[in-house]
Amino acid sequence: MDWIIWNPWHGCTKYSEGCQNCYVYRRDQRIGKDASLVTKTKDYDLPMRMDRSHHCKVPAGSHLYCCMTSDFFLDKADPWRKEVWDMIRLRNDLSITIITKRAGRVRSCLPPDWGDGWEHVTLCVTMENQREADRRLPLLLDLPFRHKEIICEPILGPIRFSLPLFPIEQVTVGGESGDAARPCNYDWVLSIREQCISQNVSFFFKQTGYRFIKDGKGYLIDRSLQQSQARKASIDYRST
C-alpha cells in the first residue's frame, strides 16, 4: 500500500512538553518562516484532485497521513475542518491516519454523521511522558473511533499505562531528533514493548532519536541512521 502525507494546513501552536523541539518549527526557522502561523496549503484538496483522465491523483488503496506539519484538531483550523471531513468521507477508498496531541478537542470536532467512527479512519494520540499518558489515554479510549493507536514520540521519560490498552491496535515509540534533542532511554522503550506484548497490542520502535541511552551508555546517532538503528534492534511486535 502506498502512503502519502497530506497536509491540508501548515503551522501549529506548541501544546505540551513534547512540542519543545518541534521539527516543524525547526524546519521553518531555517527558511525564515513563522511556524506558529496557521495557513491552508496548496495540497488542501489533495484527495479530490483528478488527472487529465479524470482519475483521482491519490489512487484507491493509498494510506494518507493527515496533518503532519500541524494538528488536525488545532483550534485555528476550525473554519476548514468541515470541508476536510467532507473530503475524508468521500474518499472512503483510502486509509487515513490522523495524529493529534489535542485529544480533549476531538469529540467536539467530529462531523454530525460520525456515529461510532468511519472504518477507513485511524486516530493516533501522542503521549510523550507519564503525565500526558495519564491525561490522554482515558480520553482516547473513550472516543468513538474504530481504529485507535498511541504514539510515544518523542518519548521523554518512562511510561506505565494506567489503563488496559484494549482496543488500541498499535503503540509506536521513538526518540527525539535534532541537536537539542532530549535523551531516549532504551529501558523506556523496552518497558512499553513489554506492556504491549502482555496485552497483545502491536508495538513499533520507530527511531532511536539523536541522544540514545542503552545499558547506561549514551550515544549520538546521526539523523540518517536513527530509523535503521531502531530496525536493527528487532523488537517490533505484531499482535496475533
N, C-alpha and C positions, 0 to 999 in steps of 0.2 A: 504494500500500500504506500503510495506517495504521500509525504507530509509537506505541508506548506504553512508558512507563517502569514497570518492575516492580521494586520494592524489597522483597524478602521479609524483609530485616533492615536495620537502620539503625545507623550508628556504625562507627567503624574505629579502628585504631591506626596512627599515622604510621610509614611504612616506609622511605622514601628521600627524597632531596633534593626531588623533585617534590611531596612532601606538605607542605612547609613552610608554604605559604599555602592549604591545602586549603579549598575553598569550602564543604564540609560543616561543617567546624569554624567557619568564618566565619559561616555562616548560623545554626548552633545557638547560637553565642555571643550573637547578637543577642536570642535569646529565653530566655537563661539556661539552656541545655541543655548537658550534657557530651557532646560528640560521640565521646568515647573509650568510652562505654558502649554496648555492642552489644546490641540488643534486636530481637525479632521485631516486624514491623509489622502493621498492620491489613490490609495487602494481601498478606500472606504466601501465601495460596492464590488469588490473583487469577486465574491461568489456568483454574482449575477452577470458578469461580463461575458459577451459572446464573441467568437471569432467570426471571420468573414463567411464561414459556412453555417453560421448560426448554431454552433456547438458551444457549450459552456467552456470557457478557458480553464476553469477548475474542473477537471473531469470527475464524474461519479466515482465513488470509492476512495477519493482522496481524504487525507486526515488534515484538518486545519487546526492550528494552534492560534487562538484568538487573543489579541491584545498583549503581545509580548513586550511592547515598549510603553505600556500603560497599565491600567487596571480596568477590567470590564465594568466594574461596579463603582468606579470613581464618580463622585457627585458632579464634577464638572462635565461629565459626559452624559448626564441625564437627558438633555434635549435630543441626543442622537440615538439613544439605545433602542427606542421602539422600532425605528426603521431597521436597525441591525437585527433585532429579534425577528422582524418580518423576513429578512433575507435568510436567517438561520432556519426558520420554519419552512420556507420554500425549498431549501436545499437539504432535504432530509435524506438525500442520497450520499451525503458526506458524513464523516465522523468529525465532530467539532469539540475541542477541549478548551475550556475556559479556566484560567488560573487567576486566583484573587487572594488578597490579604483581607479584604473587607467582607468577611463572612456575615457580619451583622447587618449589612445592607442588602444582601442577596434577595431575601424574601420579598421585600417591598419593591424590588426592581423587576420581578418576573412578569411576563405577559399574562393577560387575563385567562387565556386558554391553556395555561401551562399544565394544570392538573397535577399529576404525580411525576411530571417530567417528560421530556421528549427522548426517545430511545437513542437518538444519534448524538446527544449532548452529554459530555462528562464535565463535572465540576471538580477542580483541584483547589484545595485551600492550603496556603503555605503556613507553616508553623516552625519558626526558626529557633525557639527556645522553650523551656518548660512553661513560662508564663503564657506565651501565645498558644501553646498546645492546650493548656488548661482552659483558656478562654475560647479558642476557636473550634476545638474538636466537638464539644456539645452542640455548637451551632451547626456545624457541618452535618453531624449525624441526624439532626432534626430537619434539615432542608429537604424539599421534595425533588430529589434528583435520582434518576435510575442508575446512574454511574457516578461514583464518588472516589476521589483519590486525595492523598496527602502528599505535600512536598515539603520536606525539611531542608530548605536551601535558601540562603546559606545557613547551615547548621552552626549555632553559636554556643551550644552547651549540651549537656546530657538531657535527654528527654525520656520520660517514662509516661506513657499514655495512661490516663487515669480511668478511661472507659474502654469497654470492649470495642474493637475496631470494626466489627461487622456493621454495615455491609461495605466497608472500604475495600476497594479492589486492588489498590497498589499504594505503597509508600515509597517515594523517591527521596534519596538523601544525597546532598552534595556540599562541598566546601565552597568558600568564597574566593573569587578571583580578584586580580588587581594587586598593585604594590602595597596598598593599605589593608589588604585582606586580614581578617581575624582568623585565628587558627581553627582548623578542623582536626579533632582528635579521633583517631580510628576506633577507639573504645566506644565513642558515642555512636558511631556508625554500626558497629557490631551489636550494640545493645538494642538498637531499633530493629536490626535484622532478626535478632532472637525473638523479639516481641512479635514480629510479623510471622515468623515460622511457627511459633506456638499457637497462632490464631489462623494459620493457613491463609495469610494475606501476601500477595506478591510484593517483592522487595527489589528495588533497583538502586544501585550505587552509581550515581551519575558521574561525579567528578571529585577529585581529591581536594580541589582548591589550591591556592598558592602556598599557604603555610599549613603543612600537613604534619601531624604528630602521630608516630607509631612506636609502640614499645618505649615511650618516654623520650624518644629522639625526634628532633624537629627537622623537617625537610622543606626546601623552597623548590617548588615544582613549576616549571615553565608552563605557560598557558596552553601551549600546543600539546602537552603531554598529560594534562590533568584528567581528561576523559579516558585516554588509553591506559593510564596507570590504574584507574578505577576498574577497567575491564580486566586487567591482569590479576586483580585481587580475586576474581572468580567467585564472588559471594552473592551474586544475584539469585533470587529465589522466585520460582513461578508456582503460584498456588495450584492445587490439584482439584 
